[in-house]
Amino acid sequence: MPDLDLADVRKLVVAFRRAVADQLSKVSTHSPAEERAAASRITYQVLDAWSKNNRVPMDADTLAWLHDQVINELFGLGRLQALVDDPEIENIQISGWDTVFVIRGGGEKLRVAPVCDTDEELIQLVYRAAATMSNTPRLFDSAHPLVSFRLPDGSRMSATMDICERPDVSIRRHSFADADLESLVQRGTLSPKLAEMLDAAVRARLNILIGGSMNAGKTTLLRALAACIPSRERIVTIESALELELAKQTDPEGRPRHPDVLAMETRDANAEGYGAVDMPTLVAHSLRKNADRVILGEILGGEVINMLNVMTQGVSGSMGTIHADSSANVFTKIANYAAQSAERLGLEASALAVAAALHLVVYVHFDPLTNRRVVNSVREVTGVNGMQVVSNEIWRPGPAGDAIPGAPMSDELRTKLARYGYVTPTEEVWQRDAI
């Protein structure tokens, strides 16, 4: 191709995309796969015709690159698609079209080239993605300035416009879709003995809540705990944007870990303001789905009351995640959400509900200086005292940040875990700084 600057190449890609889209609209297809195959075929034809008409020869690499650019414009995220496809990138942050940062798996943060040429183009990119790539179509415009949804690869895109100075887009990737406790032990997230205890806790059908800060690895740990659930059980997952994808998990032999999964996702209202389905509604609805377990991807509000009710109405062994800055603070966050719920639950009623429903709180700590994610606390809920939930921190943060044995667990918990093969250390060993 002749020497062209980047702006000229982008204009060409846009022109090619329009030509392909025009021809594609005249082709009858019966499935997304057929439509994409037809678009690929037409793209090569358009590129070949342009090359011959303009007497501009293209080598195979150039042809393939232009083809991918056009297809990404039609079905993907344009220039952003290359960042989403990069397996080394964990998070993408765009604050206006010209400010793009990526965070790699090791924690390295880099500024990269823009993925759009204007803020309006960035808004249109999100608009198309929300309407066509989300599991349930979402709106993104002045009347709906906030949007969050799952991309086809499982990444989560959140975008904001109008209520901030410039459009802002965040994409979070989950690199460990098939995480299990063994893989987290290998990564140093938890010790073998703690993994053994959590495995027994899941199989003993204890209700577990995972706390942690943003980007601490709560969803990854939730997937790993879910991997301990026997394959015969029916699981219902509830999320604001589908991320867990338990139905896609496989064991080391490549077999599905969870053949019977119902994944439900909240839905925004349509342009007329109808059709919204929120988290509390889905959690309450899960009781009619014959679930062996209910897993709530993230507790963000009043649905906490519904979730506690699920845990005490025959769906034992349920799990979820919640934002908190310590394991003890998890109970405070639950109380705050309960007070803000439709039921306006008071502190004493909230504490009683937690004590009746929850068995364990597992806390994941993220150290931004080392980019290390580690389970550093596990609390056993033992009862209630007035407005306070009473708990034993049976694993506590040690000198190195890892969880080490803390207070001895109750006889009741020890008995439950023993039935599933977990041998509790003697009290003398349990209270040492390490196992």
N, C-alpha and C positions, 0 to 999 in steps of 0.2 A: 504494500500500500504506500501511497505517497506520504511524505512527512506531514502529519497533521497534529495540531495541538490537541490537548485533552478536550477542550470545549467542542472542537469540530467532531471528534470521535463521538462524544455524547450526543450531539445533534444527529449524527448518522444513526446511532442506535435508536433514538426516538423515532426517526423517519422509518427505519426498518420495522420497528414495533408496530407503527401505524399501518404500514403496508401489510404486514402479516395478520394483524387483527382484522383488517378489512376483508382479506381473503378467507380468513378463518370463519367469519360470520356467515359466509355463504356455504360452509361445509356442514353437513349433517353428521353429528356424532351422538353416541348413546351413553357415554360415560366420561368421567374426567380423564381416565387413561387414554381413551380414544381421542379426546380433544387435544391432549398434550402431544400425542404422537402425530396428529395432523398438523399441529403448530410447528413441531420440529421439522417435519417434511417441507412445509411451506416456507419456513425460515431459510432452509438451505437453498430452496428455489429462488427466493428473493435475493439472497446474498450472491448467488451465482449470476443472476440476471444483472444485478448492479455492477458486479465485477466486469462482465462482458461489455455492457453498455458504456461504461466509463473507462474501459481498457485499463483496469487496475487489477493486476494479478494478485491473488491471495494464496499464501501457502496454507498448509493444513492447520498449522497452529493458529494462525490469524482467523481462519474460517471457523474453527472450533470455538475460539474465544468470543467472536462476534455472535455466533449462534447461542452460546450460553448467556451472553448479555441480553439478547432479545428475549429468550425464554424466561430469564429472571424478571425482566420487565413485565412480561405477560402474566406469569404465574407465581412469581416469587416476590422478593423484596428489592429488586433492582440491584444497585451497587451494594446495598446493605447485605444482600444474600451471601456474599463471599465471607463476610465476618461471621455470620450465623453458621456457615458451614465449616468454619475453621475449628477443628477439635481442640486446639490449644487455648481457645478463648472461652472464658467462663462467664464474663459479664460485659455488656456493651452499654455505654451511657452517651446519649446524644442530647446536647443542650443548645438547640439552634443548629441549623444545617452545617455550620462551619466549625463546630466544637464537638469532636467525637473522641471518646476515650474507650479503650478496651482494657480489661483486667484478665491476665492469663491465669492458668490454673495454679501457678506457683506464687501468685500474688502481685506479679509485676504489672504496673499500670503504665500504659503507653497512649500517647495521642496519635491518632491515625488520620488519614485523608478523609475529607468529607464524603458522605454517601449521597448527598443531594446538592443542588446548586442554589436553592432558595428555601426559606422557611415554609413557603406555600407548597413547594414540592414535597417537603418532609411531611406536612400535614396530609397531603393527598396520598402519600405512600402508606401512612398509617390507616387512613380512611379505607383504602382498597384492601389492606390486609385484614382489618377488623371485619369488613363486610364479606370477604371471600375465603379467608384462611382460618378463621376461628371455627370451633366446633359448633357454636351457635352464633349467627351473625350479630355483630355489635355496631352501634352507631358512634361516630366520632366527628363532631361538628360543634358549632357555637352553642347549640342547645344541649349537647352531650360532650362536655370538654374533658371528661375522664373516661378512660377505657383500659381494660385489662383482659387479656385473653391468651390462650395457648396457641403457639405456632405449630405447624405440622410436625416439626422435629421434636416437640415436647418443650421447647423453650417458652418462657413466659414474657410477653410484651406488655408493658404498661406505658401509657402515653397521656400527656396533659397538654391542653392548649387554652388560649384566651385568659385563663385565670393566672397565668404566669407570663412573664415578659416575652418569652419566646417558647415555641413548642419544645417539649422535653419528652424523650423516649428512653426507656430502660428495658433491656433484655437480659433475663437471667437464664442461664443454662444449667441443666442438671446432668453432670457428667457420669453419674453412677446410678443409672436406671436399674441395674440388676444388683444393687448393693445388698449384701447380707452381713450378718454380724462378723463372720470370719474375715471378710474383706476389710471391715472397719478396724478389726484388731490389727491386721497387717499394715494399715495406714496409721496406726497409733492413736485412733480415736478413743479406744477403750481397751482395758486389759482383758486377757482371756478369762479370768475368773468373773469379772463383771459381765462379760458377754454370756458366760454360762448361766449366770443368774437371770439376766434379761430374757434369754431363750426360755428358761423354765417359767418365768413370769408370764410370757405370752402364751405358752402351751397350757398353763394353769388358768388361763382366761381371766387374768387380772386386768382391771381397767387402768390404762396408762396415759398420762399426759406428758408430752415433751415440751419443755420450755427452752428458750434461748433468744438471743438477740437476732437482728436482721443478718442474713447471710451466714448464720452460725452452722448450718447443716442440719436443721430440724427435719426437713423433708427427706433428706438422705437417711437419717437415722430411722424415721418412720417407715421408709421402704424396707430397711434392714430388719426391723421388728416384724413387719408384715410378712417377710420371707419365712418367719418361724411358724406362721399359721398353717395348720395341716391343709393339704390340698383339697380335702373333701368338703371344707367349709365354704359357705356362701358369704361373700364379702360385699358390702355396700359402701362405696366411697362417695364423699360429698365435698365439693370444692368450688371456689369462686371461679377458678380456671383450672381445667384438668391438667394435673402435673404428675400425680402418682403413677398412673398407667400400670397398675398392678397386673392387669390382664396380659401385659407384654413381658412380665418377668419370667425368666427361665432359670432352671436349676443348672448345676454344672454339666448335666447330661443333655441339656438343651430342651428339656421338657417344660411345659408351662407350670409355674408354681401354683397359680390360682386359676383353674379352669372356669370357676363360677364367680364372676365379678360383675356387679352393676355399678357403673361409674356415672354419678349424677353431677350436673354443673348448674350453677345459678344462671339466670337469664335476665338481661336488662329489658326494660319496657321498650316497645316499638315507638315509632315516630309519633303515634297518637297517644302514647302514654299507657298502653295496655300490654299485658302479657308478661310482666316481670315475675320472676320466681326467686325468692330470697333464700338465704341459708336456713333460717328457722323453719320455713315451710318444708324444705327438703329433709331436714333432720327429723321433723315430726312425721313426714311421709315415709321415712325409712322403716318405721315400725310396722308398716303394712307390706314390707317386701320380703318377709320370711328370712331375714338376715341372721347369720350366725354371729357376725361382727359388723359394726359400723365404724368407719374410719373417717374422721373429719380432718380435711387437709390443713385447715387453719381456722382457729377460733378468733373472730374479730369483733364480736358483739353479743347481742342478746341470744344468739343461738346456743350459747353456753348452757342456758337453762334447759333447752330441748335436749342437748347432748347428755347432761347429767340425768335427765329423765330416762333417756334411752339406756344408759348404763345400769339403771335400777329397775328396768322393766323387761328383763329377760335377755338382753343383748350384752351379756358379760364378755369381757375380753376386748372391749372397744378401745379405740385410741384416737389421739388428735395432737395438734401442736398449738402453741400459744406464744406470743411474744412476751418476754419478761427479762429482767436484768439479773435475776438470781432464782434459785429453786424456791426459796421462801417467798419471793415476790409473785410467784405463780398464783398463790392463793389470793393475794391482793388484787391481781388482774381479774381473776374470776369474780371476785366480789364487786369490782367496779363495773364489769360487763353486766352482772346480774342486776345491779342497781339501775343500769341504763336500759334494761330490757323492758318489754311491754308489761311484764309482771311486776316490775319495780321491786324486786326482791330485796329485803333488808339484810343487814350484815349477819344477824343471827340465823335467819332462814337460809341464807347463802351458805354459811358455814355448815349447817346441818345437811344441806344438799350435797356438798362436797364430801363430807365425812361418810355419807351413806353410799356415794357412787364411786369415788376415786380410791384406788389402792396405792399407786405409785406415781411420783413426779420425777422425771428424768431430765436433767439439765445439761445442755450442750453449750460449752463456752468457746467463744471465738476470740483469739488474741490477734489484733490487727498488726502488732509489731512483728510477729513471727508467721502470721497467716495460718496459725495452727487451730484446728477444731478438735475439741476433746470433751468427752463426757466427764464432768468433774463433780457431779452431785446427784444422789438419788435419795428421795424422801419417801418414807412409808407413812401413809395417812393412818393415824391410830384413833382419832376421835375428834371431839369438839369441846371447847371450853368457852361457853358464852358466845361471843362473836368471833372467836378465833378457832381456826382449824389447828388441831394438834398433830404434829408429825415428828418422826425420828429421821434424822439425816444418816441413813445407814451406810452411805458412801459420801465422803466429804472431800473437798479440794485438798490435795497434798502439797508438799513443798515445791514439787515440779509442775503443779497445775493439774496433774492427773487425779482421778478419783481414787481414794484409798479408803479402807474400811473405817467407818465412823461408829455411830451408836449401834449396839446389837439390835437385830430385828426382833419383832415380837414372835412369841411362840406360834401364834396363828399363821403368820406369814412363813415362818420356817417350816411348818408342817405342810402348807400348800406347795411350797417349792420342792420339798423333799419327795413328794409324790411324783414329781417329774424329773427326778435325778439330780437335783442340786443339793450337794452336801454342804451345809453351812459350816464354816470353820468354827472351832471352839472360841469361846468368848475371849480367851487370852490372845489367840491368833487374830481374831476379828478386830481387836482394838490396837493391833500393831500398826505401824506406818505402812506396811506393805504385806502382800501375801506371797 
